[in-house]
Amino acid sequence: MKLRTPAFDRYPLTWLAILAAVLGVAIVRLFPMDPRLPDSLAFEAIARSLLAGHGFTYREPMFPGLALYAFRAPGYSVMVALGMLLGGVGSVIAMQGALNGVSAALVGSITGRLAGPRAAWIAFAIRFLWPAAWVHARYETSEILFEFLGVFATWLVMESVERRRVGWAVGAGLACAVSLLVRPVGLATAAVLTVWLWLRFPRAAFGFALALLLGYAPWPVRNLFRFHAVVPFTTTGGVVAWLGTEEDGSCTPPFVWMSKHADMGELALDRGAYAIARAEVRAHPLAAAKRIARGGLIYLGPLRGRYLSLWLHRFAMLAALAALLLAGSRARLGLPAMIWGAQGVLLLPLIIVDRYRFPAEWCVVVAAAVGLVELGRRYGPRAAAGFAAVALALCVVGSWVTALR
């Protein structure tokens, strides 16, 4: 017997996005926490510099002896500055709560284009309940903004292809440009969307690439005049590469070294950190390979995590595995799979922790929803519901047991 749920036969994106945004603000207000991490202090310092009219110049709290001009990507600090104008850090967190809700609605819409409205509702529910998202939404860090921009750009590209309108692709290019200004790893999503557009709507791919180039160009041009050298992204790359060679992931060695050699200048410090990282890899190639393999396991998901909040991620991984095993759903996952894989390829040689993995986790949500719908089509809705209930129970119990150890 077919289960009829006509209310879920359409996906009202606009109203759902508004509702999710309002709920997002309410949730971060009702469940507050200390929003500051070490990176937050740097973002606030840059935001204060912007508001004072000094541009993206600041002194890194972890080595304050040197004025820095491109050590941090500028995008998130602009959002922090806007929040300060609107009332302070609380306003930043409220904006992140709203963006988190809108991201959930957009993830549902993307999934709906791949597998229909019921998959859209499932993806929306999973992404809106995603525990890690609400943790990051309450921290003054760039995870939520960066994820939103990637999801929004993907949605705009899909709109462009469906409507055969170049303007949507131009908007996607601008969104990707902003995401690059938030985190350079946004280059992965930009590259995938360019290729995907080129294969389906070449004229829009040109518009996308031009908007991306023009939207991002002011930052490297500004750096060229500041450093008299090509700095396409940030001067943090050497530190990130060095951190990728630390067995315990400690931030201390590179920052201690930089504080002792501040007289070298920002650009020389970046290049020096790169040189140290390359020397470490050449000296211990096997250890480097093991670190990359360990990073790959972290990027796959919470296989060994001991937090109760990982229950939903583990459930999504099981449903995504079903999607990959079933031919009917596997064929629909090309775009999210490429975005997820491309971000991982950029991160693996550097450093991977849970918060760096988060901006690509929406791709797992899409795969999970597609997999659950495909299970229903192949084996019937009751069997799919039974699988989901058993898998969910196992993930909750398993996460609870591992959290007690």
C-alpha positions in Angstrom: 0.0 0.0 0.0 1.3 3.5 -0.9 1.6 6.0 1.9 0.0 9.3 0.8 1.4 12.5 2.2 0.3 15.2 -0.2 1.5 18.0 2.0 5.1 16.9 1.2 4.6 16.8 -2.6 5.8 20.3 -2.9 8.7 22.2 -1.3 7.9 25.9 -0.6 11.5 27.2 -0.4 10.7 30.9 0.2 8.4 30.4 3.1 10.6 27.7 4.5 13.7 29.8 4.3 12.0 32.7 6.1 10.7 30.4 8.9 14.0 28.6 9.3 15.8 31.9 9.5 13.5 33.2 12.2 13.8 29.9 14.1 17.6 30.0 13.7 17.8 33.4 15.4 15.5 32.2 18.2 17.6 29.1 18.8 20.9 30.8 19.1 19.3 33.4 21.4 17.6 30.7 23.6 20.8 28.5 23.9 23.7 30.9 24.2 27.3 29.9 24.8 30.7 31.7 24.9 31.1 32.6 21.3 34.8 33.3 21.3 37.6 31.0 20.1 41.2 32.1 19.6 40.4 32.9 15.9 37.5 35.1 17.1 39.9 37.6 18.7 41.7 38.1 15.3 38.4 38.6 13.5 37.3 41.2 16.0 40.7 43.0 15.7 40.3 43.2 11.9 36.7 44.3 12.3 37.7 47.1 14.7 40.4 48.2 12.2 37.9 48.3 9.4 35.5 50.4 11.5 38.3 52.8 12.4 39.1 53.3 8.7 42.5 51.4 8.8 41.5 48.6 6.4 42.4 45.0 7.0 45.4 45.8 9.1 45.7 44.3 12.6 48.1 42.6 15.1 47.6 38.9 15.5 46.9 38.1 19.2 49.2 35.1 19.1 52.2 37.2 18.0 51.4 40.9 18.4 54.8 42.2 17.5 54.0 42.6 13.8 51.4 44.5 11.9 49.7 42.1 9.5 47.9 43.0 6.2 46.8 39.7 4.6 47.3 37.0 7.3 43.5 36.4 7.5 41.0 36.1 4.7 39.0 39.4 4.9 35.4 38.2 4.3 34.3 37.1 7.7 35.7 40.1 9.4 33.4 42.3 7.3 30.5 40.3 8.7 31.9 40.8 12.3 32.2 44.6 11.6 28.6 44.7 10.4 27.6 42.9 13.6 29.5 45.4 15.7 27.6 48.2 14.0 24.3 46.4 14.8 25.1 45.9 18.5 28.0 43.6 19.0 28.9 40.0 18.9 25.4 39.0 19.7 24.3 40.4 16.4 26.9 38.3 14.6 25.6 35.2 16.3 22.0 36.1 15.4 23.0 36.6 11.7 24.7 33.2 11.8 21.6 31.6 13.3 19.5 33.0 10.4 22.1 31.9 7.8 22.1 28.4 9.3 18.3 28.2 8.9 18.5 29.5 5.3 21.2 27.0 4.5 19.0 24.2 5.6 16.2 25.4 3.4 18.6 25.7 0.4 20.0 22.2 1.0 16.5 20.9 0.8 15.9 22.7 -2.4 19.1 21.4 -4.0 18.1 17.9 -2.9 14.6 18.3 -4.3 16.1 19.1 -7.8 18.0 15.8 -7.6 15.4 13.5 -6.2 12.0 15.2 -5.8 10.2 17.1 -3.0 10.1 14.3 -0.5 13.9 14.1 -0.6 13.9 17.9 -0.2 11.9 17.7 3.0 14.1 14.9 4.4 17.3 16.9 3.6 15.9 20.0 5.2 15.0 18.2 8.4 18.4 16.5 8.7 20.3 19.7 7.9 18.2 21.9 10.2 18.7 19.4 13.1 22.4 18.9 12.3 24.0 19.4 15.8 27.4 20.6 14.6 25.7 23.4 12.6 24.2 24.8 15.8 27.5 24.6 17.6 29.3 26.6 14.8 26.4 29.0 14.6 27.0 30.1 18.2 30.8 30.5 17.7 32.3 33.7 16.3 34.0 31.8 13.5 33.5 31.6 9.7 32.1 28.1 9.3 28.4 29.1 9.0 29.0 32.0 6.6 31.4 29.9 4.4 29.0 26.9 4.2 26.1 29.2 3.4 27.9 30.8 0.5 28.9 27.4 -1.0 25.3 26.1 -0.7 23.9 29.4 -2.1 26.3 29.3 -5.1 25.4 25.7 -5.8 21.7 26.5 -5.7 22.1 29.5 -8.0 24.0 27.4 -10.5 21.3 24.8 -10.5 18.7 27.6 -11.0 20.8 28.9 -14.0 20.8 25.6 -15.7 17.1 24.9 -15.1 16.0 28.4 -16.2 18.6 28.8 -18.9 19.4 32.2 -17.5 23.0 33.5 -17.4 22.1 36.0 -14.6 21.8 33.3 -12.0 25.2 32.0 -12.9 26.7 35.5 -12.5 25.1 35.6 -9.0 26.7 32.2 -8.3 30.1 33.5 -9.4 29.8 36.5 -7.1 28.8 34.2 -4.2 31.9 32.0 -4.9 34.1 35.1 -5.0 32.8 36.1 -1.5 33.4 32.5 -0.3 37.0 32.8 -1.5 37.3 36.0 0.5 36.0 34.1 3.6 38.2 30.9 3.1 40.6 30.1 0.2 39.3 26.5 0.2 36.2 28.0 -1.5 38.3 27.5 -4.7 37.2 23.9 -4.6 33.5 24.6 -5.0 34.2 27.3 -7.5 36.2 24.9 -9.7 33.5 22.2 -9.5 30.7 24.6 -10.3 32.6 26.0 -13.3 33.1 22.5 -14.8 29.5 21.5 -14.1 28.2 24.6 -15.7 30.5 24.2 -18.7 29.2 20.8 -19.4 25.5 21.9 -19.2 25.3 25.6 -20.1 28.6 26.8 -21.5 27.5 30.4 -22.0 26.6 30.6 -18.3 30.0 29.2 -17.4 31.6 32.2 -19.0 29.4 34.5 -16.9 30.1 32.6 -13.8 33.9 32.7 -14.3 33.9 36.4 -15.2 31.8 37.3 -12.1 34.1 35.2 -9.9 37.2 36.8 -11.3 35.9 40.4 -11.1 34.5 39.8 -7.6 37.6 38.4 -6.2 40.2 40.5 -8.1 40.3 43.5 -5.7 41.9 41.4 -2.9 45.0 40.1 -4.8 45.4 43.5 -6.5 45.4 45.2 -3.1 48.0 42.7 -1.9 50.1 43.3 -4.9 50.3 47.0 -4.1 50.9 46.3 -0.4 53.6 43.6 -0.7 54.9 44.3 -4.2 54.5 40.5 -4.7 51.8 38.2 -5.8 49.7 37.1 -2.8 46.5 35.6 -4.4 45.0 34.4 -1.1 46.5 35.0 2.4 49.8 34.9 4.1 48.5 32.1 6.4 49.3 29.3 3.9 52.7 28.6 5.4 51.3 28.3 8.9 48.5 26.0 7.7 51.0 23.8 5.8 53.2 23.7 8.9 50.3 22.7 11.1 49.7 19.8 8.8 53.0 18.4 9.7 52.4 18.5 13.5 51.5 15.1 14.8 49.3 16.5 17.6 47.9 19.3 15.5 49.3 21.9 18.0 49.2 25.5 16.9 52.1 26.4 19.2 55.3 25.7 17.2 54.5 27.9 14.1 53.2 30.8 16.2 56.1 30.7 18.6 58.5 30.6 15.7 56.7 33.6 14.0 56.8 35.6 17.3 60.5 35.1 17.5 61.1 36.1 13.9 58.6 38.9 13.5 61.4 41.2 12.2 61.4 39.1 9.0 58.1 40.6 7.9 54.8 39.1 7.0 55.6 37.7 3.6 59.0 36.3 4.6 57.3 34.6 7.6 54.8 32.9 5.3 57.5 31.7 2.9 59.7 30.6 5.8 56.8 28.5 7.3 56.2 26.9 3.9 59.9 26.0 3.7 59.8 24.4 7.1 56.7 22.4 6.2 58.3 21.2 2.9 61.5 20.2 4.7 59.5 18.2 7.3 57.7 16.3 4.5 60.9 15.6 2.6 62.6 14.4 5.8 59.7 12.1 6.9 57.6 11.2 3.9 56.1 8.1 5.5 54.9 10.2 8.5 53.4 12.7 6.0 51.5 9.9 4.2 50.1 8.6 7.5 49.0 12.1 8.5 47.2 12.4 5.1 45.5 9.0 5.6 44.5 10.0 9.1 43.1 13.3 7.8 41.1 11.3 5.2 39.5 9.3 7.9 38.5 12.5 9.7 37.1 14.0 6.6 35.0 10.9 5.9 33.1 11.6 9.1 32.9 10.8 12.8 34.1 7.2 12.6 35.8 7.4 15.9 34.4 10.5 17.6 33.2 10.2 21.1 30.5 12.9 21.2 26.8 12.1 21.7 26.0 14.9 19.2 27.5 12.8 16.3 24.4 10.5 16.2 22.8 12.4 13.3 26.0 12.5 11.3 26.5 8.8 11.7 22.9 8.1 10.6 23.4 10.4 7.5 26.6 8.4 6.7 24.6 5.1 6.7 21.9 6.6 4.5 24.5 8.1 2.2 26.2 4.7 1.9 22.8 3.3 0.8 22.6 6.0 -1.8 26.0 5.1 -3.1 25.2 1.4 -3.3 21.9 1.9 -5.2 22.3 2.7 -8.8 19.1 4.8 -9.0 20.4 7.3 -6.4 24.1 7.1 -7.2 23.5 8.7 -10.6 22.0 11.7 -9.0 24.9 12.5 -6.6 27.5 13.7 -9.1 27.5 17.4 -8.2 27.4 17.1 -4.4 30.0 14.3 -4.6 32.4 16.4 -6.6 32.0 19.4 -4.2 32.6 17.2 -1.2 35.6 15.5 -2.8 37.2 18.7 -4.1 37.1 20.3 -0.7 38.7 17.2 0.8 41.5 17.2 -1.8 42.4 20.8 -0.9 42.3 20.1 2.8 44.1 16.7 3.0 47.7 17.9 2.5 47.2 20.6 5.1 45.2 20.1 8.2 41.7 18.6 8.9 39.7 19.0 12.1 36.0 18.7 12.6 35.3 22.4 12.0 37.1 22.4 8.7 35.1 19.4 7.6 31.8 21.0 8.5 31.3 23.3 5.4 31.2 20.1 3.2 28.9 18.1 5.4 25.8 19.4 3.6 26.8 17.1 0.7 26.5 14.1 3.0 23.0 15.4 4.0 22.0 15.5 0.3 23.3 12.0 -0.3 21.5 10.7 2.8 18.1 12.1 1.8 18.5 10.8 -1.8 19.4 7.4 -0.4 16.4 7.2 1.9 14.0 8.2 -0.9 15.6 5.6 -3.3 15.2 2.9 -0.6 11.5 3.8 -0.5 11.1 3.6 -4.2 12.9 0.3 -4.5 11.6 -1.5 -1.3 8.5 0.5 -0.4 8.0 3.3 2.1 7.4 1.0 5.1 10.6 -0.9 4.5 12.5 2.4 4.1 11.0 3.8 7.3 11.9 0.6 9.1 15.5 0.9 7.9 15.7 4.5 9.0 14.2 3.8 12.4 16.6 0.9 13.1 19.6 2.8 11.8 18.7 5.9 13.8 18.3 3.9 17.0 21.7 2.2 16.5 23.4 5.5 15.8 21.9 7.1 18.9 22.7 4.2 21.2 26.2 3.8 19.6 27.0 7.5 20.0 25.8 7.4 23.6 27.9 4.3 24.4 31.1 5.8 22.9 30.5 9.1 24.7 30.5 7.3 28.0 34.0 5.8 27.5 
